[in-house]
Amino acid sequence: MATAAKDGTAQRSVRATLWILLVVYIFNFIDRQIVNILAEPIALDLGLSDTQIGLMTGLAFALFYTALGLPIARYADRPTTNRPRLIAVALATWSAMTALCGLAQNFVQLLLARIGVGVGEAGCTPPAHSLISDIVPPERRSSALAFYALGIPIGTLLGMMIGGFLADWVGWRRAFLIVGLPGIALALVVHFVLRDPRTRLAGASDSTAPAAQNEMSLWKAVRSVMGSRAFVLLLAAGSTASFLAYGKVTWTTIFFQRTHELTPGEVGFWFGVVNGAAGIFGTWLGGWIADRFGAKRRRHVLSAPAIGMAVAAPVAFLAYQATNWQVALALLIVPTVCNSLYYGPTYSAAQGLVPLRARAIAAALVLFFQNLIGLGLGPLFFGMLSDLLQPGFGEESVRYVLYGAAFLGLVPAFFFWRCSLRLDEELDRKG
């Protein structure tokens, strides 16, 4: 009975940790993505070009996010690091910098504030993935990391809805302030409530305990991670998927405002609800499929993302071609679900392809490429293409950029398929 009670307490602790980390990740994406729905009002107020919008929404954030991700992950992998405390400091930092975005008086100041958001958010996901992988058994890892990844669609949904409503009601400056400040209070909750299992194992003699393991050097950890061919293919798949995802979400919100003449509030509500709900369902479904079918054969951990992205391409093209915004929105449900299937399986496979002591590094490397290539270059590249096409297509330039983006979804589908072929051999084979 004592053992059963102890197991029940441990399970409740795991659930509480997962829920708190989910809320933190929701705040992460609210603060990261709110700039997308506010981009058009900001551009009109500050006189920005589409290329500057791309820099503001993507590259300014991504450069520093990726540059700091690896050293922070190396610090998170140290046996003496308290990961919840690291997450709390990161949360307080990016929340304060989000609020400062509302005080920017020109493009340079806004760019610097967005850089600050990237600096803070670099300290969130690598230690969170490492922590989750320590407290959840491998057979439930995809579902647990997919649950954490629900912060992406939920945060994006709330960022669009709240940002769009506040933009129409109080303006884009106050929107940043209202959204940013509550994260500082949440950081206190994380600091005082979450516990790192390393603190309980610090005095243990068990050689499998994280605190008792020898620490890897940064170079040795990176070399070990990159020695997996499956992991390299996974990076290619995740990076190209992220490139398209970040580019499309930024410019689809602008597409509905320019081409279909909706207000930021209307786009924030309708696109936010549809994109968010479909993303939540797709993220959950991807983790469920990976755990259910991946348990029978490891390659099926990535089967759903490969198939889903191939199916999404033609449907997305039809959505951007629609002349009625309600039809376009309805058609986007299918590609959004299909393109969201990869979150849990990707991060789960990344954790299963590397040694235990390099888990945070593995998460950081995935995030490094996803954010540098995806968030950093996706919105910027789409914005530059839009500027190039504007002389010939005017306000419709964004539509034609999104046409191409729809069919580029076949690229990550190919990489996910190629990676899946190696999972039977490599997944969960390293200690």
N, C-alpha and C positions, 0 to 999 in steps of 0.2 A: 504493500500500500504506500509506503514511504517513497519507493522508487517511482510508482505511478504518479504520485503527487508532484515529485520532482520533475518528471517528464512533462506533466501538464503545465507546470510553471515555466519550464524552458520553452515550450511551444507558444505559450502566451507572450513570452519575452520576444521570441522571434517575430511573431505577428505584429507586436507593437513596434518593433524596430522597422519592419517593412512598411508599415503604415506611415510612420514618421518620415522615413526616407522618401516615400512617395510624395508626401506633402512638400518636402523640401524641393524635390525635383519639379513639382508643379510650379512652385515659386520661381525655380530656375528658368523654366520656359515661359512663364508669364513675363518675366523681366527681359528675357532674351527676344521674344517674339512680338511684344507689344509695339516695337518700333515699326513692324511691317504695316500694321493698320494705321499707324500715325504718319507713315512715310509721305503720303500725298499732302496732307495738311502742312507738314514740316517743310516739304519742298516748295509749296506755294508761299509760305511765310518767309523762308530764308532764300528763295530763288535758286533752288538746287537743280542740277541736270539729272538725267536718269543714271548716268555714270556715278555721280556723287551719291545718289540714293543707294546704289549698289555698294559703294565704299562704306557708307554709314551703317547699312543694315547687315553687311557681311564681313568684309575684309578687316575693318578696324577692330571688330570684336575677335575675329578668328586668329589673327596673327599672334596676339598676346595670349589668347586662350591656348593655342597649340604650343607656343614657345615655352610656357610655364607648365604645361601638362605633364611632361616627362619628369622633370625634377621634383614636382609635387608628388607624382606617383611613386617615385623612388623613395621619397620621404615616407609616404603612406605604407610602403612595403617593409619599412624598418620595424623590427619586433617591438621597439620601445615607443612607437608612435601611437598616440590616442586618436583614432580615426574620427569618432564623433566630434571631438574638439576641433579637429582640422576642418571638418565640414561646417561647423558653427561659425568659425572665423571667416571662411569663404562666403557663407551666406550673408553675414553682416556686411562684408565688403561689397559684394555685387548689388545688394539692396540699396546701400547708401549711394553708390555710383549711378544706379537707375534713377534715383531721386534727383541727382545732380544734372541728369540729362535735361530735366525741365527748366533748369536755370541757364542753359546755354543761349548765348546771344548771337552766335554765328556758327558756320560750318566747322571750323577748327575746334571750338569749344565742345561742340556736340560730339565730334570725332574722339576727342580726348576722354570724354565721359563714357562713351561706348567702349573705348579701350579699357577703362577701369572696370566696366561690367565683365569684360572678358577675363581680366586678371582674377577677379573674384570667383567666377564660375569655373575656372580651371581647377579649383580645389574641391569640387563636388563629386563628380561621377567616379573617378578612379578609386578614391577611398571607399565610396559607397559600394561599388562592385566588389571590391576586395572584402569588405565587411559582409556583404550578402553571401558571397561564396564560402566564407568561413562558417556561417551559421546555418546554411541550407545544404542538405545532401545533394550529390551530383544528379540523382534521378529527378529532382525537383528544381534544378537550377534554371532551366529554361523558363518555367512558369514564374519563378521568383523574380528573375531579371526582367521578364516581360511585364510583371506587375509593377516593378520599379519604373520601367519604360513607359507605363501608362501616363507618367508625368508629362511626356512629350505631347500627346494629343490633348490631354486635359488642360495642360498649361497653355498650349496654343489656342485651344477653344476659349478659355477664360481671358487670355491676353487679347484676343480679337474682340470678344464681346464687351469686356470691360473697357478696353482701349477705344473701341469704336463709340461706345456710349459716352464715355468721358470726353472724347474729342468733340462730339456734337454738343455736349452739355457745358463743359467748362474749358475746352481747348486742350491742345496737345501738351502744353507745359504743365498744367496742373494734373493731367493724366499721369505723367511720369512720377510726380511727387506722391500722388495718392497710391499708386501701385508699388512704389519702391519702399516706402517707410515701414509697412507691416513686417517685412522680412527681417528687420532687425530684432523685433520681438520674438519671431520664430527662432532666430539664432540662439536666444537664451534658453528656449525650450529644448533645443537639440543639445546644448551644452550640459544642462542639468539633468536631463531625462535619459538620454542614450548612454549605453555602456559598451565598451569595447571588450570582447571576450578575451583579448590578450591580457587584460589587467587581472582576470581570474586565473589565467594560466601562467602568469609571470613566474610563479615559484614552483611550477610543476616540473617533475622530472621526466615526464613523457616526451620522448624525442620527436613525436609528431606534433607537439604543440607549437603554434607559430612562434612563440617567444623563445623556444629552445632551438630554433633552426639557425644555421649560419646565414648571415646576410649576404646576398649577392651584390656585386658591384653593378653600377648602372650599365656599363658596357657589356658585362657578362649576361645580365638579364635581357638586354635588348638582343644580343647575339643568340641567346637560347630561344627567345620568342621568334625571331626572324628565321631560325633554322627550320621551322616548320613550313613546308611548301603550302599546306592547306591554309595556314595562317596568312601567308602572303596573298593567296587567292581571295581569302576572306577580306583582307584589307582593300583589294581592288574592287570587290563587290560592294562593300560597305561605303567606300569613298565615292564611287560613281552613283550609287543610290542616293547618298546624302547630297551630292552635287545637284542632282535633279530635284530632290525634295525641297531643299532650301531655296533654290532658284524659283521653283514653281509656286511655293506658298507665298513668297514675297510678291511676285509679279502677277499671280492670280488675283490677289486682293486689289492690286492696282488695275488689272484688267477689268474687273467688275465695276470699278469706279470710272474708268475712262471710256470703255466700250459700252457698258450697259448703264452708265450714268447713275449709279447708286451712291449714296452718301457713305462716309466712313462708318457711321452707326449702323446703316443697313447691311453693309458688307460684313462688319464685325459680328452682327447677330446671325444673319442667314448663312454666310460662308463659315463663320465660326462654329455654329451648331452642326452643320452638315459635315464639315471637315473634321471637327472634333469628335463627333459621335462615331463616324466611320473609322477614324483613326483609333479610337478606344477599342472598338470591336475588332478591328484588324490586328492590333497589337496583342490583345488577349488571345485571339484565335491563333496567331502565329506561335505563341508560347505553348498553347494547349496541343496544337498539332505536333510541334517539335518534341514535347515530352511523351505524347501518346505513341507516335510512330517511330520516333528516334530511339525509344527503348527497345523496339523490335529490331531495328537496323539503323545504325548511326547515321548513314548518309541521308536519311529522311529528316534529320534535324533541319536541313536547308532545302528540302524539296519544295515546301510551300512558297518561300520567297522566290525561287527560280521560276516556278509556274505562275505565281501571282503577278510578277512584273511583266511577264510576256503577255498575259491576258490584259493587263492594264493599258498597254500602249495604244491599241486602236480605239478603246472606249474613251480615253482621255482626249484623243484627237477629235472625236465626234463632239465631246463636251465643249471644247474651245471653238468649234465651228458653229455651234448653235447660235441663232440670232435672238432667242428668248432667254433671259437670264435664269428663269425658273427651270427651263429644260437643261441648260448648261449645269446648273447646280445639282439637279437630280442625277445627271449622267456622271458627275464627278464622284458620286458615292462609290461606285464599283472600283475605279482605279485607286481611290484613297484607301479602301479596305485592302486591296491587293498589295499596294505599295507599303502598307504598314505591317505586313506579316513578318518582315525581316528583323525587327528590333530585338525581341527576345532571343530568337535563334542565333543571331549574329553575336551578341554579347555572351550568350551561353557557350557557343562554340569557341569563342576567343578564350574564355576561362578554362575550357577543357583541353585546349591544345598546348598549354604552357605549364611549366612547373609551378607548384604551389607558391613559391617565394617570388614569382614574377607576375602574379595576378593583376596587381594594380598597374604594373608596367604594360601588360597586355591591353587592359582597358584604355590606358592612356595612349597607346599607339593607335588603337582603333579610333579613338576620339581625335588624335592628332591629324590623321589623314582625312577623317570624315569632316572635321571642321575647317582644316586648312583648304582642302579641295572643295568640300561641299559648301559650308557656310561662307568661307572666305572668297571663293571664286564663283560659286553658283549665282548669287544675286548680282555680283559685279559683272560677270560675263553676260548674263541676260540683259542687264541694263545697258552695257556697251552695244550689244546687238540691237537693242531697241533704238538707241541713238542713231546707229548706222542706217536703220530701216526707216526712220521717221521722215526723211525727205521724200521717200516714195510712197509711204503708207500712212503718214500722219499719226493720228491717235490709235490707228489699228496696228501699229508696229508691234505692240505687246502681244497681240493675238498671234501674229506670225512667228514670233519668238517661241511662244508656247506650243505651236504646231510641231516645231522641231523637237522641243523638249519631250513631247509625248512619246515619240518613237525612239528617242535615245534611251528610254527605259529598257530596251532590249539588251543594252550593254551590261548593266548589272545582273540581269537575268542569266546571261551567259556565264558570268563569273561565279554566281551562286551555284549554278549547275556544275561547273568544273570543280569548285571546291567540295561540293557534296560527294563527288566520286572518291575523294581521298579521306573522308571522315571515318569509314570503316577501319582504315589502317591507323589513323593518327589520334582520333578523339579519345580523351580520357586514358591515354597510354602513358602519360608523364606524371611522375610523383611530385 
